[in-house]
Amino acid sequence: MLTLKKTLAIALFGIGAGASFAAMAYPGYETCYGYREACVFDGNEDACVLFNKSHCDHYFYPF
């Protein structure tokens, strides 16, 4: 049976690993902003697809 300290350490490791994976899964604001700018201003269809597939809609954009 695991002790309380070991159980807590495993739980914290799992939370940290999950947060790291989530941070790597979504691109940064600058990347998403670049996709959106290329899509809207340049009409780049590939950038529009990347914007949608990258879940960039959770950021706020000034335009």
PDB file of N, H, CA, C and O in Angstrom:
ATOM      1  N   MET A   1       0.837  -1.181   0.000  1.00  0.00           N
ATOM      2  CA  MET A   1       0.000   0.000   0.000  1.00  0.00           C
ATOM      3  C   MET A   1       0.879   1.240   0.000  1.00  0.00           C
ATOM      4  O   MET A   1       1.860   1.324   0.739  1.00  0.00           O
ATOM      5  N   LEU A   2       0.515   2.192  -0.832  1.00  0.00           N
ATOM      6  H   LEU A   2      -0.282   2.124  -1.432  1.00  0.00           H
ATOM      7  CA  LEU A   2       1.314   3.398  -0.933  1.00  0.00           C
ATOM      8  C   LEU A   2       1.089   4.304   0.272  1.00  0.00           C
ATOM      9  O   LEU A   2      -0.011   4.379   0.820  1.00  0.00           O
ATOM     10  N   THR A   3       2.120   4.963   0.653  1.00  0.00           N
ATOM     11  H   THR A   3       3.013   4.901   0.207  1.00  0.00           H
ATOM     12  CA  THR A   3       1.971   5.911   1.745  1.00  0.00           C
ATOM     13  C   THR A   3       1.379   7.202   1.203  1.00  0.00           C
ATOM     14  O   THR A   3       1.296   7.403  -0.009  1.00  0.00           O
ATOM     15  N   LEU A   4       0.980   8.053   2.097  1.00  0.00           N
ATOM     16  H   LEU A   4       1.048   7.889   3.081  1.00  0.00           H
ATOM     17  CA  LEU A   4       0.360   9.317   1.703  1.00  0.00           C
ATOM     18  C   LEU A   4       1.326  10.177   0.889  1.00  0.00           C
ATOM     19  O   LEU A   4       0.922  10.800  -0.093  1.00  0.00           O
ATOM     20  N   LYS A   5       2.588  10.216   1.284  1.00  0.00           N
ATOM     21  H   LYS A   5       2.916   9.709   2.081  1.00  0.00           H
ATOM     22  CA  LYS A   5       3.579  11.025   0.567  1.00  0.00           C
ATOM     23  C   LYS A   5       3.776  10.519  -0.864  1.00  0.00           C
ATOM     24  O   LYS A   5       3.846  11.313  -1.803  1.00  0.00           O
ATOM     25  N   LYS A   6       3.865   9.206  -1.027  1.00  0.00           N
ATOM     26  H   LYS A   6       3.808   8.561  -0.265  1.00  0.00           H
ATOM     27  CA  LYS A   6       4.049   8.644  -2.362  1.00  0.00           C
ATOM     28  C   LYS A   6       2.823   8.895  -3.231  1.00  0.00           C
ATOM     29  O   LYS A   6       2.956   9.218  -4.411  1.00  0.00           O
ATOM     30  N   THR A   7       1.645   8.752  -2.663  1.00  0.00           N
ATOM     31  H   THR A   7       1.537   8.490  -1.704  1.00  0.00           H
ATOM     32  CA  THR A   7       0.415   8.995  -3.406  1.00  0.00           C
ATOM     33  C   THR A   7       0.332  10.448  -3.845  1.00  0.00           C
ATOM     34  O   THR A   7      -0.034  10.741  -4.983  1.00  0.00           O
ATOM     35  N   LEU A   8       0.673  11.353  -2.942  1.00  0.00           N
ATOM     36  H   LEU A   8       0.970  11.115  -2.017  1.00  0.00           H
ATOM     37  CA  LEU A   8       0.657  12.783  -3.263  1.00  0.00           C
ATOM     38  C   LEU A   8       1.694  13.114  -4.335  1.00  0.00           C
ATOM     39  O   LEU A   8       1.420  13.910  -5.233  1.00  0.00           O
ATOM     40  N   ALA A   9       2.868  12.519  -4.251  1.00  0.00           N
ATOM     41  H   ALA A   9       3.091  11.872  -3.521  1.00  0.00           H
ATOM     42  CA  ALA A   9       3.914  12.769  -5.248  1.00  0.00           C
ATOM     43  C   ALA A   9       3.483  12.278  -6.627  1.00  0.00           C
ATOM     44  O   ALA A   9       3.723  12.953  -7.629  1.00  0.00           O
ATOM     45  N   ILE A  10       2.861  11.134  -6.684  1.00  0.00           N
ATOM     46  H   ILE A  10       2.666  10.586  -5.870  1.00  0.00           H
ATOM     47  CA  ILE A  10       2.390  10.599  -7.969  1.00  0.00           C
ATOM     48  C   ILE A  10       1.286  11.489  -8.542  1.00  0.00           C
ATOM     49  O   ILE A  10       1.259  11.748  -9.746  1.00  0.00           O
ATOM     50  N   ALA A  11       0.382  11.954  -7.689  1.00  0.00           N
ATOM     51  H   ALA A  11       0.405  11.744  -6.711  1.00  0.00           H
ATOM     52  CA  ALA A  11      -0.705  12.816  -8.141  1.00  0.00           C
ATOM     53  C   ALA A  11      -0.160  14.144  -8.681  1.00  0.00           C
ATOM     54  O   ALA A  11      -0.608  14.622  -9.723  1.00  0.00           O
ATOM     55  N   LEU A  12       0.798  14.733  -7.978  1.00  0.00           N
ATOM     56  H   LEU A  12       1.163  14.345  -7.131  1.00  0.00           H
ATOM     57  CA  LEU A  12       1.382  15.999  -8.437  1.00  0.00           C
ATOM     58  C   LEU A  12       2.146  15.824  -9.743  1.00  0.00           C
ATOM     59  O   LEU A  12       2.107  16.699 -10.609  1.00  0.00           O
ATOM     60  N   PHE A  13       2.835  14.706  -9.888  1.00  0.00           N
ATOM     61  H   PHE A  13       2.867  13.996  -9.185  1.00  0.00           H
ATOM     62  CA  PHE A  13       3.529  14.430 -11.143  1.00  0.00           C
ATOM     63  C   PHE A  13       2.524  14.317 -12.289  1.00  0.00           C
ATOM     64  O   PHE A  13       2.758  14.853 -13.372  1.00  0.00           O
ATOM     65  N   GLY A  14       1.422  13.631 -12.059  1.00  0.00           N
ATOM     66  H   GLY A  14       1.233  13.195 -11.179  1.00  0.00           H
ATOM     67  CA  GLY A  14       0.390  13.487 -13.090  1.00  0.00           C
ATOM     68  C   GLY A  14      -0.211  14.826 -13.488  1.00  0.00           C
ATOM     69  O   GLY A  14      -0.453  15.075 -14.669  1.00  0.00           O
ATOM     70  N   ILE A  15      -0.452  15.681 -12.513  1.00  0.00           N
ATOM     71  H   ILE A  15      -0.256  15.478 -11.553  1.00  0.00           H
ATOM     72  CA  ILE A  15      -0.994  17.009 -12.812  1.00  0.00           C
ATOM     73  C   ILE A  15       0.021  17.822 -13.608  1.00  0.00           C
ATOM     74  O   ILE A  15      -0.343  18.495 -14.573  1.00  0.00           O
ATOM     75  N   GLY A  16       1.283  17.766 -13.215  1.00  0.00           N
ATOM     76  H   GLY A  16       1.579  17.220 -12.432  1.00  0.00           H
ATOM     77  CA  GLY A  16       2.328  18.503 -13.938  1.00  0.00           C
ATOM     78  C   GLY A  16       2.512  17.991 -15.353  1.00  0.00           C
ATOM     79  O   GLY A  16       2.674  18.785 -16.280  1.00  0.00           O
ATOM     80  N   ALA A  17       2.491  16.695 -15.534  1.00  0.00           N
ATOM     81  H   ALA A  17       2.359  16.051 -14.781  1.00  0.00           H
ATOM     82  CA  ALA A  17       2.639  16.124 -16.875  1.00  0.00           C
ATOM     83  C   ALA A  17       1.450  16.493 -17.744  1.00  0.00           C
ATOM     84  O   ALA A  17       1.618  16.797 -18.925  1.00  0.00           O
ATOM     85  N   GLY A  18       0.253  16.470 -17.178  1.00  0.00           N
ATOM     86  H   GLY A  18       0.117  16.223 -16.218  1.00  0.00           H
ATOM     87  CA  GLY A  18      -0.943  16.856 -17.933  1.00  0.00           C
ATOM     88  C   GLY A  18      -0.902  18.312 -18.343  1.00  0.00           C
ATOM     89  O   GLY A  18      -1.280  18.652 -19.464  1.00  0.00           O
ATOM     90  N   ALA A  19      -0.446  19.179 -17.448  1.00  0.00           N
ATOM     91  H   ALA A  19      -0.139  18.902 -16.537  1.00  0.00           H
ATOM     92  CA  ALA A  19      -0.346  20.607 -17.774  1.00  0.00           C
ATOM     93  C   ALA A  19       0.700  20.844 -18.856  1.00  0.00           C
ATOM     94  O   ALA A  19       0.498  21.677 -19.739  1.00  0.00           O
ATOM     95  N   SER A  20       1.805  20.128 -18.797  1.00  0.00           N
ATOM     96  H   SER A  20       1.969  19.451 -18.079  1.00  0.00           H
ATOM     97  CA  SER A  20       2.846  20.266 -19.816  1.00  0.00           C
ATOM     98  C   SER A  20       2.333  19.825 -21.182  1.00  0.00           C
ATOM     99  O   SER A  20       2.594  20.481 -22.190  1.00  0.00           O
ATOM    100  N   PHE A  21       1.606  18.718 -21.213  1.00  0.00           N
ATOM    101  H   PHE A  21       1.394  18.185 -20.394  1.00  0.00           H
ATOM    102  CA  PHE A  21       1.060  18.229 -22.470  1.00  0.00           C
ATOM    103  C   PHE A  21       0.054  19.217 -23.046  1.00  0.00           C
ATOM    104  O   PHE A  21       0.042  19.456 -24.253  1.00  0.00           O
ATOM    105  N   ALA A  22      -0.784  19.788 -22.198  1.00  0.00           N
ATOM    106  H   ALA A  22      -0.775  19.594 -21.218  1.00  0.00           H
ATOM    107  CA  ALA A  22      -1.781  20.757 -22.652  1.00  0.00           C
ATOM    108  C   ALA A  22      -1.106  22.010 -23.194  1.00  0.00           C
ATOM    109  O   ALA A  22      -1.575  22.583 -24.178  1.00  0.00           O
ATOM    110  N   ALA A  23      -0.026  22.439 -22.577  1.00  0.00           N
ATOM    111  H   ALA A  23       0.354  21.973 -21.778  1.00  0.00           H
ATOM    112  CA  ALA A  23       0.688  23.631 -23.045  1.00  0.00           C
ATOM    113  C   ALA A  23       1.327  23.381 -24.405  1.00  0.00           C
ATOM    114  O   ALA A  23       1.403  24.293 -25.228  1.00  0.00           O
ATOM    115  N   MET A  24       1.783  22.165 -24.648  1.00  0.00           N
ATOM    116  H   MET A  24       1.722  21.424 -23.979  1.00  0.00           H
ATOM    117  CA  MET A  24       2.393  21.866 -25.933  1.00  0.00           C
ATOM    118  C   MET A  24       1.332  21.657 -27.017  1.00  0.00           C
ATOM    119  O   MET A  24       1.619  21.823 -28.202  1.00  0.00           O
ATOM    120  N   ALA A  25       0.133  21.301 -26.627  1.00  0.00           N
ATOM    121  H   ALA A  25      -0.101  21.167 -25.664  1.00  0.00           H
ATOM    122  CA  ALA A  25      -0.912  20.980 -27.591  1.00  0.00           C
ATOM    123  C   ALA A  25      -1.439  22.225 -28.300  1.00  0.00           C
ATOM    124  O   ALA A  25      -1.818  22.150 -29.469  1.00  0.00           O
ATOM    125  N   TYR A  26      -1.469  23.364 -27.616  1.00  0.00           N
ATOM    126  H   TYR A  26      -1.160  23.425 -26.667  1.00  0.00           H
ATOM    127  CA  TYR A  26      -1.993  24.585 -28.201  1.00  0.00           C
ATOM    128  C   TYR A  26      -0.850  25.522 -28.573  1.00  0.00           C
ATOM    129  O   TYR A  26       0.078  25.712 -27.786  1.00  0.00           O
ATOM    130  N   PRO A  27      -0.910  26.111 -29.770  1.00  0.00           N
ATOM    131  CA  PRO A  27       0.128  27.079 -30.135  1.00  0.00           C
ATOM    132  C   PRO A  27      -0.044  28.364 -29.346  1.00  0.00           C
ATOM    133  O   PRO A  27      -1.109  28.615 -28.782  1.00  0.00           O
ATOM    134  N   GLY A  28       0.995  29.172 -29.305  1.00  0.00           N
ATOM    135  H   GLY A  28       1.860  28.968 -29.763  1.00  0.00           H
ATOM    136  CA  GLY A  28       0.955  30.432 -28.582  1.00  0.00           C
ATOM    137  C   GLY A  28       0.124  31.484 -29.301  1.00  0.00           C
ATOM    138  O   GLY A  28      -0.286  31.303 -30.448  1.00  0.00           O
ATOM    139  N   TYR A  29      -0.113  32.584 -28.601  1.00  0.00           N
ATOM    140  H   TYR A  29       0.221  32.731 -27.669  1.00  0.00           H
ATOM    141  CA  TYR A  29      -0.922  33.669 -29.149  1.00  0.00           C
ATOM    142  C   TYR A  29      -0.311  34.225 -30.437  1.00  0.00           C
ATOM    143  O   TYR A  29      -1.029  34.491 -31.400  1.00  0.00           O
ATOM    144  N   GLU A  30       1.002  34.397 -30.454  1.00  0.00           N
ATOM    145  H   GLU A  30       1.585  34.180 -29.671  1.00  0.00           H
ATOM    146  CA  GLU A  30       1.660  34.964 -31.628  1.00  0.00           C
ATOM    147  C   GLU A  30       1.471  34.082 -32.862  1.00  0.00           C
ATOM    148  O   GLU A  30       1.238  34.584 -33.962  1.00  0.00           O
ATOM    149  N   THR A  31       1.572  32.791 -32.674  1.00  0.00           N
ATOM    150  H   THR A  31       1.761  32.383 -31.781  1.00  0.00           H
ATOM    151  CA  THR A  31       1.383  31.854 -33.785  1.00  0.00           C
ATOM    152  C   THR A  31      -0.044  31.929 -34.308  1.00  0.00           C
ATOM    153  O   THR A  31      -0.269  32.008 -35.516  1.00  0.00           O
ATOM    154  N   CYS A  32      -1.001  31.902 -33.398  1.00  0.00           N
ATOM    155  H   CYS A  32      -0.818  31.838 -32.417  1.00  0.00           H
ATOM    156  CA  CYS A  32      -2.409  31.979 -33.799  1.00  0.00           C
ATOM    157  C   CYS A  32      -2.716  33.317 -34.466  1.00  0.00           C
ATOM    158  O   CYS A  32      -3.455  33.371 -35.449  1.00  0.00           O
ATOM    159  N   TYR A  33      -2.148  34.390 -33.931  1.00  0.00           N
ATOM    160  H   TYR A  33      -1.547  34.345 -33.133  1.00  0.00           H
ATOM    161  CA  TYR A  33      -2.358  35.713 -34.514  1.00  0.00           C
ATOM    162  C   TYR A  33      -1.813  35.754 -35.947  1.00  0.00           C
ATOM    163  O   TYR A  33      -2.420  36.349 -36.837  1.00  0.00           O
ATOM    164  N   GLY A  34      -0.660  35.112 -36.151  1.00  0.00           N
ATOM    165  H   GLY A  34      -0.167  34.629 -35.427  1.00  0.00           H
ATOM    166  CA  GLY A  34      -0.087  35.046 -37.496  1.00  0.00           C
ATOM    167  C   GLY A  34      -0.968  34.263 -38.458  1.00  0.00           C
ATOM    168  O   GLY A  34      -1.149  34.664 -39.608  1.00  0.00           O
ATOM    169  N   TYR A  35      -1.520  33.141 -37.986  1.00  0.00           N
ATOM    170  H   TYR A  35      -1.373  32.815 -37.052  1.00  0.00           H
ATOM    171  CA  TYR A  35      -2.451  32.367 -38.818  1.00  0.00           C
ATOM    172  C   TYR A  35      -3.665  33.210 -39.199  1.00  0.00           C
ATOM    173  O   TYR A  35      -4.078  33.240 -40.358  1.00  0.00           O
ATOM    174  N   ARG A  36      -4.221  33.886 -38.212  1.00  0.00           N
ATOM    175  H   ARG A  36      -3.885  33.862 -37.270  1.00  0.00           H
ATOM    176  CA  ARG A  36      -5.427  34.680 -38.456  1.00  0.00           C
ATOM    177  C   ARG A  36      -5.135  35.834 -39.404  1.00  0.00           C
ATOM    178  O   ARG A  36      -5.922  36.113 -40.309  1.00  0.00           O
ATOM    179  N   GLU A  37      -4.006  36.503 -39.197  1.00  0.00           N
ATOM    180  H   GLU A  37      -3.368  36.277 -38.461  1.00  0.00           H
ATOM    181  CA  GLU A  37      -3.631  37.626 -40.062  1.00  0.00           C
ATOM    182  C   GLU A  37      -3.437  37.165 -41.506  1.00  0.00           C
ATOM    183  O   GLU A  37      -3.898  37.823 -42.439  1.00  0.00           O
ATOM    184  N   ALA A  38      -2.751  36.029 -41.687  1.00  0.00           N
ATOM    185  H   ALA A  38      -2.377  35.495 -40.929  1.00  0.00           H
ATOM    186  CA  ALA A  38      -2.533  35.500 -43.038  1.00  0.00           C
ATOM    187  C   ALA A  38      -3.854  35.071 -43.667  1.00  0.00           C
ATOM    188  O   ALA A  38      -4.052  35.224 -44.872  1.00  0.00           O
ATOM    189  N   CYS A  39      -4.749  34.538 -42.855  1.00  0.00           N
ATOM    190  H   CYS A  39      -4.588  34.414 -41.876  1.00  0.00           H
ATOM    191  CA  CYS A  39      -6.046  34.100 -43.360  1.00  0.00           C
ATOM    192  C   CYS A  39      -6.900  35.295 -43.778  1.00  0.00           C
ATOM    193  O   CYS A  39      -7.451  35.315 -44.878  1.00  0.00           O
ATOM    194  N   VAL A  40      -7.007  36.282 -42.902  1.00  0.00           N
ATOM    195  H   VAL A  40      -6.560  36.265 -42.008  1.00  0.00           H
ATOM    196  CA  VAL A  40      -7.906  37.419 -43.143  1.00  0.00           C
ATOM    197  C   VAL A  40      -7.326  38.390 -44.168  1.00  0.00           C
ATOM    198  O   VAL A  40      -8.007  38.761 -45.123  1.00  0.00           O
ATOM    199  N   PHE A  41      -6.083  38.800 -43.978  1.00  0.00           N
ATOM    200  H   PHE A  41      -5.529  38.498 -43.202  1.00  0.00           H
ATOM    201  CA  PHE A  41      -5.512  39.844 -44.831  1.00  0.00           C
ATOM    202  C   PHE A  41      -4.966  39.320 -46.156  1.00  0.00           C
ATOM    203  O   PHE A  41      -5.088  39.983 -47.187  1.00  0.00           O
ATOM    204  N   ASP A  42      -4.363  38.126 -46.129  1.00  0.00           N
ATOM    205  H   ASP A  42      -4.264  37.587 -45.292  1.00  0.00           H
ATOM    206  CA  ASP A  42      -3.740  37.587 -47.333  1.00  0.00           C
ATOM    207  C   ASP A  42      -4.628  36.592 -48.071  1.00  0.00           C
ATOM    208  O   ASP A  42      -4.340  36.234 -49.213  1.00  0.00           O
ATOM    209  N   GLY A  43      -5.688  36.151 -47.439  1.00  0.00           N
ATOM    210  H   GLY A  43      -5.922  36.442 -46.512  1.00  0.00           H
ATOM    211  CA  GLY A  43      -6.560  35.160 -48.067  1.00  0.00           C
ATOM    212  C   GLY A  43      -5.920  33.791 -48.178  1.00  0.00           C
ATOM    213  O   GLY A  43      -6.292  33.003 -49.047  1.00  0.00           O
ATOM    214  N   ASN A  44      -4.964  33.498 -47.310  1.00  0.00           N
ATOM    215  H   ASN A  44      -4.662  34.139 -46.604  1.00  0.00           H
ATOM    216  CA  ASN A  44      -4.245  32.229 -47.327  1.00  0.00           C
ATOM    217  C   ASN A  44      -5.140  31.139 -46.735  1.00  0.00           C
ATOM    218  O   ASN A  44      -5.388  31.119 -45.530  1.00  0.00           O
ATOM    219  N   GLU A  45      -5.617  30.239 -47.582  1.00  0.00           N
ATOM    220  H   GLU A  45      -5.416  30.255 -48.562  1.00  0.00           H
ATOM    221  CA  GLU A  45      -6.538  29.197 -47.126  1.00  0.00           C
ATOM    222  C   GLU A  45      -5.855  28.193 -46.196  1.00  0.00           C
ATOM    223  O   GLU A  45      -6.490  27.666 -45.282  1.00  0.00           O
ATOM    224  N   ASP A  46      -4.578  27.927 -46.421  1.00  0.00           N
ATOM    225  H   ASP A  46      -4.062  28.355 -47.163  1.00  0.00           H
ATOM    226  CA  ASP A  46      -3.849  27.015 -45.534  1.00  0.00           C
ATOM    227  C   ASP A  46      -3.768  27.586 -44.119  1.00  0.00           C
ATOM    228  O   ASP A  46      -3.883  26.852 -43.138  1.00  0.00           O
ATOM    229  N   ALA A  47      -3.571  28.894 -44.025  1.00  0.00           N
ATOM    230  H   ALA A  47      -3.477  29.490 -44.823  1.00  0.00           H
ATOM    231  CA  ALA A  47      -3.526  29.538 -42.714  1.00  0.00           C
ATOM    232  C   ALA A  47      -4.887  29.458 -42.029  1.00  0.00           C
ATOM    233  O   ALA A  47      -4.953  29.294 -40.811  1.00  0.00           O
ATOM    234  N   CYS A  48      -5.962  29.570 -42.786  1.00  0.00           N
ATOM    235  H   CYS A  48      -5.909  29.703 -43.776  1.00  0.00           H
ATOM    236  CA  CYS A  48      -7.316  29.440 -42.223  1.00  0.00           C
ATOM    237  C   CYS A  48      -7.530  28.041 -41.657  1.00  0.00           C
ATOM    238  O   CYS A  48      -8.103  27.879 -40.579  1.00  0.00           O
ATOM    239  N   VAL A  49      -7.068  27.038 -42.386  1.00  0.00           N
ATOM    240  H   VAL A  49      -6.602  27.169 -43.261  1.00  0.00           H
ATOM    241  CA  VAL A  49      -7.205  25.652 -41.928  1.00  0.00           C
ATOM    242  C   VAL A  49      -6.375  25.435 -40.660  1.00  0.00           C
ATOM    243  O   VAL A  49      -6.855  24.820 -39.707  1.00  0.00           O
ATOM    244  N   LEU A  50      -5.142  25.930 -40.640  1.00  0.00           N
ATOM    245  H   LEU A  50      -4.753  26.430 -41.414  1.00  0.00           H
ATOM    246  CA  LEU A  50      -4.293  25.791 -39.457  1.00  0.00           C
ATOM    247  C   LEU A  50      -4.900  26.504 -38.254  1.00  0.00           C
ATOM    248  O   LEU A  50      -4.850  25.998 -37.133  1.00  0.00           O
ATOM    249  N   PHE A  51      -5.475  27.682 -38.494  1.00  0.00           N
ATOM    250  H   PHE A  51      -5.516  28.093 -39.404  1.00  0.00           H
ATOM    251  CA  PHE A  51      -6.115  28.434 -37.413  1.00  0.00           C
ATOM    252  C   PHE A  51      -7.236  27.610 -36.787  1.00  0.00           C
ATOM    253  O   PHE A  51      -7.347  27.525 -35.564  1.00  0.00           O
ATOM    254  N   ASN A  52      -8.053  27.013 -37.621  1.00  0.00           N
ATOM    255  H   ASN A  52      -7.964  27.082 -38.615  1.00  0.00           H
ATOM    256  CA  ASN A  52      -9.182  26.231 -37.117  1.00  0.00           C
ATOM    257  C   ASN A  52      -8.736  24.926 -36.452  1.00  0.00           C
ATOM    258  O   ASN A  52      -9.285  24.548 -35.417  1.00  0.00           O
ATOM    259  N   LYS A  53      -7.770  24.248 -37.020  1.00  0.00           N
ATOM    260  H   LYS A  53      -7.324  24.555 -37.860  1.00  0.00           H
ATOM    261  CA  LYS A  53      -7.307  22.974 -36.466  1.00  0.00           C
ATOM    262  C   LYS A  53      -6.501  23.147 -35.182  1.00  0.00           C
ATOM    263  O   LYS A  53      -6.422  22.228 -34.366  1.00  0.00           O
ATOM    264  N   SER A  54      -5.905  24.320 -35.005  1.00  0.00           N
ATOM    265  H   SER A  54      -5.969  25.066 -35.668  1.00  0.00           H
ATOM    266  CA  SER A  54      -5.041  24.553 -33.841  1.00  0.00           C
ATOM    267  C   SER A  54      -5.798  25.049 -32.621  1.00  0.00           C
ATOM    268  O   SER A  54      -5.188  25.356 -31.596  1.00  0.00           O
ATOM    269  N   HIS A  55      -7.119  25.131 -32.717  1.00  0.00           N
ATOM    270  H   HIS A  55      -7.615  24.881 -33.549  1.00  0.00           H
ATOM    271  CA  HIS A  55      -7.944  25.602 -31.596  1.00  0.00           C
ATOM    272  C   HIS A  55      -7.529  27.005 -31.152  1.00  0.00           C
ATOM    273  O   HIS A  55      -7.420  27.283 -29.957  1.00  0.00           O
ATOM    274  N   CYS A  56      -7.303  27.870 -32.115  1.00  0.00           N
ATOM    275  H   CYS A  56      -7.392  27.645 -33.085  1.00  0.00           H
ATOM    276  CA  CYS A  56      -6.880  29.232 -31.806  1.00  0.00           C
ATOM    277  C   CYS A  56      -8.041  30.144 -31.431  1.00  0.00           C
ATOM    278  O   CYS A  56      -7.822  31.318 -31.133  1.00  0.00           O
ATOM    279  N   ASP A  57      -9.260  29.639 -31.437  1.00  0.00           N
ATOM    280  H   ASP A  57      -9.439  28.686 -31.678  1.00  0.00           H
ATOM    281  CA  ASP A  57     -10.409  30.473 -31.161  1.00  0.00           C
ATOM    282  C   ASP A  57     -10.561  30.836 -29.693  1.00  0.00           C
ATOM    283  O   ASP A  57     -11.446  31.617 -29.344  1.00  0.00           O
ATOM    284  N   HIS A  58      -9.715  30.288 -28.822  1.00  0.00           N
ATOM    285  H   HIS A  58      -8.996  29.654 -29.105  1.00  0.00           H
ATOM    286  CA  HIS A  58      -9.814  30.628 -27.407  1.00  0.00           C
ATOM    287  C   HIS A  58      -9.061  31.902 -27.051  1.00  0.00           C
ATOM    288  O   HIS A  58      -9.146  32.369 -25.915  1.00  0.00           O
ATOM    289  N   TYR A  59      -8.327  32.470 -28.001  1.00  0.00           N
ATOM    290  H   TYR A  59      -8.258  32.091 -28.923  1.00  0.00           H
ATOM    291  CA  TYR A  59      -7.652  33.755 -27.794  1.00  0.00           C
ATOM    292  C   TYR A  59      -8.541  34.912 -28.244  1.00  0.00           C
ATOM    293  O   TYR A  59      -9.440  34.729 -29.065  1.00  0.00           O
ATOM    294  N   PHE A  60      -8.285  36.101 -27.705  1.00  0.00           N
ATOM    295  H   PHE A  60      -7.555  36.250 -27.038  1.00  0.00           H
ATOM    296  CA  PHE A  60      -8.980  37.317 -28.127  1.00  0.00           C
ATOM    297  C   PHE A  60      -8.096  38.031 -29.139  1.00  0.00           C
ATOM    298  O   PHE A  60      -6.895  38.193 -28.925  1.00  0.00           O
ATOM    299  N   TYR A  61      -8.701  38.458 -30.243  1.00  0.00           N
ATOM    300  H   TYR A  61      -9.677  38.327 -30.417  1.00  0.00           H
ATOM    301  CA  TYR A  61      -7.969  39.160 -31.292  1.00  0.00           C
ATOM    302  C   TYR A  61      -8.568  40.557 -31.459  1.00  0.00           C
ATOM    303  O   TYR A  61      -9.789  40.713 -31.421  1.00  0.00           O
ATOM    304  N   PRO A  62      -7.725  41.570 -31.645  1.00  0.00           N
ATOM    305  CA  PRO A  62      -8.219  42.946 -31.708  1.00  0.00           C
ATOM    306  C   PRO A  62      -8.953  43.290 -33.014  1.00  0.00           C
ATOM    307  O   PRO A  62      -9.569  44.353 -33.093  1.00  0.00           O
ATOM    308  N   PHE A  63      -8.908  42.455 -34.005  1.00  0.00           N
ATOM    309  H   PHE A  63      -8.407  41.591 -33.940  1.00  0.00           H
ATOM    310  CA  PHE A  63      -9.611  42.756 -35.256  1.00  0.00           C
ATOM    311  C   PHE A  63     -10.582  41.669 -35.613  1.00  0.00           C
ATOM    312  O   PHE A  63     -11.260  41.759 -36.636  1.00  0.00           O
TER     313      PHE A  63
END
